[in-house]
Structure formats: structure tokens, C-alpha cells
Amino acid sequence: MGILWEVLQTGMMYGQKRKSDSVEDRVQYLEDQLESTQSTLRELVKKIEEIHGLDIDGDGKVG
């Protein structure tokens, strides 16, 4: 239970820090997360296209 409590406390402290960040910092964090998510999705679509031989994203090519 000790490690679980430590993880929980760390998460709570991180949440408090995020609340104290400026709006600009929070927006930048969200923009970075969005960029990372979009990149991951593009790579995922590319791999799915390669595996299945289909043009899923409509760009006219597979992969």
C-alpha cells in the first residue's frame, strides 16, 4: 500500500502544480499533448494502411 499511496500523493502534487501554472503554460502543455497525439495517430494510420493495404486517410496512397 505504501507505493500506491506515494504514487497517489505524487499525482496530487502534480495536479496542484498544474493549477498554479499560468494559463499560457497550461495552453502550451495542451498544445504539446495535442501535437504528440496527432503524430501518434498519423503513425498508427500509416501502419494500419501498410498492414491492410488500404488507403484509410484518403491521401491516395497506402502507407
C-alpha positions in Angstrom: 0.0 0.0 0.0 3.0 2.3 0.6 4.0 2.6 -3.1 0.4 3.2 -4.1 0.0 6.0 -1.6 3.2 7.6 -2.8 2.0 7.5 -6.4 -1.3 9.0 -5.4 0.4 11.8 -3.5 2.8 12.5 -6.4 -0.2 12.7 -8.7 -2.0 15.1 -6.3 1.1 17.3 -6.0 1.4 17.4 -9.8 -2.2 18.4 -10.1 -1.7 21.2 -7.6 1.3 22.4 -9.6 -0.7 22.4 -12.8 -3.3 24.5 -11.2 -0.7 27.1 -10.2 0.7 27.3 -13.7 -0.3 30.3 -15.8 -2.9 30.0 -18.4 -0.2 30.3 -21.1 1.7 27.4 -19.5 -1.4 25.2 -19.5 -2.2 26.1 -23.1 1.3 25.3 -24.2 1.1 21.9 -22.4 -2.2 21.1 -24.1 -0.8 22.1 -27.5 2.2 19.9 -26.9 0.0 17.0 -25.9 -2.3 17.6 -29.0 0.8 17.6 -31.3 2.0 14.3 -29.8 -1.4 12.7 -30.1 -1.8 13.8 -33.7 1.7 12.4 -34.5 0.9 9.1 -32.9 -2.4 8.9 -34.8 -0.7 9.6 -38.1 1.9 6.8 -37.4 -0.9 4.5 -36.4 -2.9 5.1 -39.6 0.3 4.6 -41.7 0.9 1.3 -40.0 -2.7 0.1 -40.4 -2.6 1.1 -44.1 0.6 -0.9 -44.6 -0.7 -3.9 -42.8 -4.1 -4.0 -44.6 -3.1 -2.4 -47.9 -5.8 0.2 -47.7 -5.9 3.9 -48.1 -7.6 4.8 -44.9 -6.8 8.5 -44.7 -7.8 9.3 -48.3 -4.4 10.7 -49.4 -4.3 8.5 -52.5 -1.5 6.2 -51.2 -1.1 3.3 -48.9 1.4 3.8 -46.1 
